[in-house]
Amino acid sequence: MEKINTKGHSFVGTVWPVIGSKGDKYSIVMTDEGFECNCPAYVKCKHIKAVEKKILCQSGT
């Protein structure tokens, strides 16, 4: 998957609500440095990857 350059992106500050596989609610936010998720994962989590995929699909890349 293509990496999104978030520095200065028009979506910086946008928060995406996500429901986890066990029904827990998480928030993904785009920052100039990348994405942040408040789930307990310590690596780039599946929630962030799902949001990135949606952005890339909508932009046609």
C-alpha positions as CSV (number, residue, x, y, z in Angstrom):
1,M,0.0,0.0,0.0
2,E,1.2,3.5,-0.8
3,K,2.3,5.6,2.2
4,I,0.4,8.8,2.8
5,N,2.5,11.9,3.3
6,T,0.6,13.5,6.2
7,K,2.8,16.6,6.6
8,G,0.5,19.5,5.8
9,H,-2.2,17.2,4.5
10,S,-5.7,18.7,4.4
11,F,-6.9,15.9,6.8
12,V,-4.5,16.8,9.6
13,G,-6.5,17.1,12.8
14,T,-9.3,14.9,11.4
15,V,-10.5,12.2,13.8
16,W,-12.0,8.9,12.6
17,P,-14.0,6.9,15.0
18,V,-13.4,3.1,14.7
19,I,-15.1,0.1,16.3
20,G,-12.6,-2.6,17.2
21,S,-13.2,-6.3,16.6
22,K,-14.4,-6.8,20.2
23,G,-16.7,-3.7,20.1
24,D,-14.3,-1.3,21.7
25,K,-14.3,2.3,20.4
26,Y,-11.0,3.9,19.2
27,S,-10.1,7.1,17.6
28,I,-7.6,7.6,14.7
29,V,-6.2,11.1,14.2
30,M,-4.0,12.3,11.4
31,T,-1.1,14.5,12.5
32,D,1.8,16.1,10.6
33,E,3.9,13.2,11.8
34,G,1.5,10.4,10.8
35,F,-1.5,8.7,12.3
36,E,-2.2,8.0,16.0
37,C,-4.7,5.5,17.5
38,N,-5.6,5.1,21.1
39,C,-5.8,1.3,20.9
40,P,-3.4,-0.8,22.9
41,A,-1.3,-1.8,19.9
42,Y,2.3,-0.7,20.0
43,V,2.9,-0.8,16.2
44,K,1.0,0.6,13.3
45,C,-2.3,-1.0,14.1
46,K,-5.0,-2.4,11.8
47,H,-7.2,0.6,12.6
48,I,-4.7,3.0,11.1
49,K,-4.2,0.8,8.1
50,A,-7.9,0.7,7.5
51,V,-8.2,4.5,7.6
52,E,-5.2,4.8,5.2
53,K,-6.8,2.4,2.8
54,K,-10.0,4.4,2.8
55,I,-8.2,7.6,2.1
56,L,-6.1,6.1,-0.7
57,C,-9.2,4.5,-2.3
58,Q,-11.2,7.7,-2.2
59,S,-8.3,9.7,-3.8
60,G,-8.0,7.1,-6.6
61,T,-4.5,6.0,-5.9
